[in-house]
Amino acid sequence: MNNITVIDLGNYNVKGIDTKGKQVSFKSNISRDYEAYPDGFSYVNLGGEFTFFEKGNFSKEYIKTKKDYIAQLLYAIAKLNEESESIETNLTLLLPISEMDHKQKYIEDLKGKEFKFAAKTTKKSNKVVKILDVFVVPEGYASYFTLDDKTKSSNVLILDIGGRTTNVVAMDNGKPQVLNTYKIGILDFYLKLKNLNSDKEYKIEDIEKAITKGDIKVSKKQLAAFTNDVINEVSININLNHYNYVIFTGGGSIVIQDIIKESLPSQCLVATNALSTNIQGALEASKEIWK
């Protein structure tokens, strides 16, 4: 089996995993501003253009395939292969369920292509990446492949709360019943906190750090309100009470996990390793495709 690389180019986090199970994760904000000393930052230099990572702004573009994503993709591959200068791999990417019609764009951009670039991860190196084949998996649905057999064979609902979207997958004994994407994610919650603290002039990219440092206090009432916003958005098509298991996953579910555990019905659970279930499940599906 050729090497498989799975990358989730999320609106808030970029995550990756390879065939050996190595995982990487980094924030999605980037900068292409001039830096007098580029080596002070993490970057990809592709065709003479520097892209710096975990600084600058998050993209405001909802449609993932419309983003300028190549540098992020190559940086994730570089982080997974820090000791290798030449990498050949099959590549699996994820898209929101509502954007799967656009998957051909990824395939046309990447399949059979070779990229030569310089990268600074934990160290500087020159890389050559050749992408042999491309497979695209729906977000949320990918997480289904991480569930145990008992849960898979039941009536299960998966809510994958990402940066700008929430993907909803309803499965009945392995058969899809509902596959939808809703435009609500954890960045909506952070935007509210930014506006509530407008006197401090935070950028949305600063909110999570400010919460961690204790500069912004988040109440359970605020977390519960955001949880209700998510549930109200998706309840147009589904009712949580109709499912034996309701699995919350994605980075957004980690933020509201206390509300899920304390206030929602007992069948509502937060996935183990919620930040990485999509890439882990996509890897399992990819192994079947490229067996």
C-alpha positions in Angstrom: 0.0 0.0 0.0 1.3 3.5 -0.9 1.6 6.0 1.9 -1.7 7.8 2.7 -1.9 11.3 4.0 -5.2 12.7 5.3 -5.5 16.5 5.7 -8.5 18.4 7.0 -8.1 22.0 5.9 -10.5 23.4 8.6 -11.6 27.0 9.0 -10.1 27.0 12.6 -7.7 24.2 12.7 -5.7 22.2 10.1 -5.3 18.6 11.1 -3.3 15.8 9.5 -2.6 12.1 9.9 -0.5 9.6 7.9 -0.5 5.8 7.5 1.7 5.3 10.5 -0.7 7.2 12.7 1.4 10.4 13.2 -0.8 13.4 13.7 -0.3 17.2 13.4 -2.6 20.1 14.2 -2.2 23.9 13.8 -4.4 26.9 13.7 -5.7 27.9 10.2 -4.8 31.6 10.3 -2.0 32.6 7.9 -0.1 35.8 6.9 1.7 36.7 3.7 3.0 40.1 5.0 6.7 40.9 4.6 8.9 39.7 7.4 12.5 40.9 7.7 13.5 37.7 9.4 11.3 34.8 7.9 13.2 32.1 9.8 11.7 33.5 13.1 8.4 32.0 12.0 6.9 28.8 10.6 6.5 29.0 6.9 6.2 27.6 3.4 8.1 29.3 0.6 6.5 28.2 -2.7 7.6 29.9 -5.9 9.3 32.6 -3.9 6.2 33.5 -1.9 6.3 33.1 1.9 3.2 31.9 3.7 3.5 32.2 7.5 1.4 30.0 9.8 -0.5 30.5 13.0 -0.3 34.3 12.6 -2.4 36.7 10.6 -6.1 36.2 9.9 -8.5 33.3 9.4 -10.0 33.1 6.0 -13.6 34.4 5.7 -14.3 32.2 2.7 -16.9 29.5 3.5 -16.3 27.3 0.4 -13.1 25.4 1.1 -12.2 24.7 -2.5 -12.2 28.4 -3.3 -9.6 29.2 -0.7 -5.9 29.7 -1.5 -5.1 26.4 0.3 -2.0 24.9 -1.3 0.5 26.4 1.1 -1.5 25.1 4.1 -1.7 21.7 2.6 2.0 21.5 1.9 2.9 22.8 5.4 0.8 20.0 6.9 2.5 17.4 4.7 5.9 18.9 5.7 5.0 18.7 9.4 4.1 15.0 9.0 7.3 14.3 7.1 9.9 16.5 8.8 12.8 14.0 8.3 12.0 13.3 4.6 12.9 15.7 1.7 11.0 13.6 -1.0 7.5 12.5 -0.3 5.1 10.4 -2.5 1.7 9.9 -1.1 -2.0 9.3 -1.8 -4.0 12.2 -0.4 -7.3 12.3 1.3 -9.1 15.6 1.9 -12.3 16.4 3.7 -15.1 18.7 2.7 -18.4 19.8 4.4 -21.2 17.7 3.2 -22.8 20.6 1.4 -19.6 21.2 -0.6 -19.1 17.7 -1.9 -20.2 18.8 -5.4 -16.9 20.8 -5.5 -14.6 17.8 -4.8 -13.5 17.6 -8.4 -11.6 20.9 -7.9 -9.3 19.3 -5.3 -8.8 16.3 -7.7 -8.0 18.5 -10.7 -5.7 20.8 -8.6 -3.7 18.0 -7.0 -3.8 14.5 -8.6 -0.5 13.6 -10.2 1.0 17.0 -9.3 4.5 17.6 -7.9 5.4 20.5 -5.6 8.9 21.8 -4.8 9.1 24.2 -1.9 11.0 25.2 1.3 9.5 24.8 4.7 10.3 25.8 8.2 8.5 23.6 10.7 10.7 22.7 13.8 13.6 23.0 11.3 14.2 24.3 7.8 14.2 21.9 4.8 13.6 21.7 1.1 10.7 19.4 0.1 9.5 17.7 -3.0 5.9 16.4 -2.6 4.3 14.2 -5.3 0.6 13.5 -4.9 -0.3 10.2 -6.6 -4.1 10.1 -6.2 -6.8 12.1 -4.4 -9.8 11.0 -2.4 -12.4 13.3 -0.9 -14.5 12.4 2.2 -17.5 14.3 3.7 -16.9 15.8 7.1 -18.9 14.3 9.9 -19.5 11.1 7.9 -15.8 10.4 8.2 -16.2 10.3 12.0 -18.7 7.5 11.6 -15.8 5.1 10.8 -14.3 5.7 14.3 -17.4 4.4 16.1 -17.5 0.9 17.7 -19.7 -1.8 16.1 -22.5 -1.5 18.6 -22.9 2.2 18.0 -22.6 1.8 14.2 -25.4 -0.8 14.1 -27.7 1.5 16.0 -29.6 4.7 15.3 -26.8 7.3 15.6 -26.6 11.1 15.0 -23.2 12.8 14.6 -22.9 16.6 15.0 -19.5 17.8 13.9 -19.0 21.4 15.1 -16.2 23.0 13.2 -14.9 26.6 12.7 -17.6 28.0 10.4 -19.9 25.0 9.8 -21.6 22.1 11.6 -22.0 18.9 9.7 -24.9 16.6 10.7 -24.9 12.9 9.8 -27.8 10.6 10.8 -27.2 6.8 10.3 -29.6 3.9 10.8 -27.8 0.6 11.1 -25.1 1.9 8.7 -27.4 3.5 6.2 -27.3 7.3 5.8 -30.6 9.0 6.6 -29.6 12.7 6.9 -26.4 14.4 5.5 -26.5 18.2 6.0 -24.2 21.2 6.6 -25.3 24.2 8.6 -23.5 27.6 8.7 -22.8 27.8 12.4 -19.4 27.0 14.1 -17.2 27.9 16.9 -16.0 31.1 15.2 -19.6 32.5 15.5 -19.2 32.0 19.3 -15.8 33.7 19.3 -17.2 36.6 17.3 -19.8 37.2 19.9 -17.2 37.2 22.6 -15.1 39.6 20.5 -18.0 42.0 20.3 -18.8 41.7 24.0 -15.2 42.7 24.7 -14.9 45.4 22.0 -13.2 47.8 24.4 -10.2 45.5 24.4 -10.0 45.5 20.6 -9.3 41.8 20.2 -9.1 40.2 16.8 -11.1 37.0 16.5 -7.8 35.1 16.2 -7.0 36.2 19.7 -10.1 35.1 21.5 -9.2 31.5 22.3 -5.8 32.6 23.7 -7.6 35.3 25.8 -9.9 32.7 27.2 -7.0 30.4 28.1 -5.2 33.3 29.8 -8.3 34.3 31.8 -8.5 37.7 30.1 -12.0 36.8 28.8 -14.3 35.0 31.2 -16.8 32.6 29.6 -19.9 31.7 31.6 -21.9 28.5 31.4 -24.8 30.6 30.4 -22.9 31.8 27.3 -21.8 28.3 26.5 -25.4 27.0 26.9 -26.7 29.8 24.6 -24.2 28.8 21.9 -25.1 25.1 22.3 -28.8 26.0 21.9 -27.9 28.0 18.8 -26.4 24.9 17.3 -29.2 22.6 18.3 -31.9 25.1 17.1 -30.1 25.4 13.7 -30.0 21.7 13.1 -33.4 20.8 14.6 -35.1 22.0 11.4 -34.4 18.5 10.0 -33.6 16.3 13.1 -34.8 15.7 16.6 -32.1 14.6 19.1 -34.6 12.6 21.0 -35.1 10.2 18.1 -31.6 8.8 18.2 -30.1 6.1 20.5 -26.7 7.9 20.3 -26.0 11.6 19.6 -22.2 12.0 19.1 -20.8 15.5 19.3 -17.4 15.9 17.6 -15.1 18.5 16.1 -13.2 21.3 17.9 -16.4 23.1 18.7 -17.7 20.2 20.8 -14.7 20.4 23.1 -15.6 24.0 23.9 -19.1 23.1 25.0 -18.4 19.6 26.4 -19.5 20.5 29.9 -22.9 21.7 28.7 -23.3 18.5 26.6 -22.5 16.3 29.7 -24.5 18.3 32.2 -27.5 19.7 30.4 -28.4 17.5 27.3 -30.2 14.1 27.3 -28.1 11.1 28.4 -27.7 9.8 24.9 -25.7 12.9 24.0 -21.9 12.2 24.2 -18.7 13.9 23.3 -16.5 11.8 21.0 -13.2 10.6 22.4 -10.5 12.6 20.6 -13.2 14.9 19.2 -10.6 17.1 17.4 -9.3 14.2 15.3 -12.2 11.8 14.7 -12.6 13.2 11.1 -9.1 12.5 10.1 -8.9 9.2 11.9 -12.1 8.0 10.3 -11.0 9.3 6.9 -7.8 7.3 7.2 -9.8 4.1 7.8 -12.0 4.8 4.8 -8.9 5.6 2.7 -7.2 2.3 3.6 -10.2 0.5 2.1 -10.1 2.6 -1.1 -6.3 2.1 -1.6 -6.1 -1.4 -0.2 
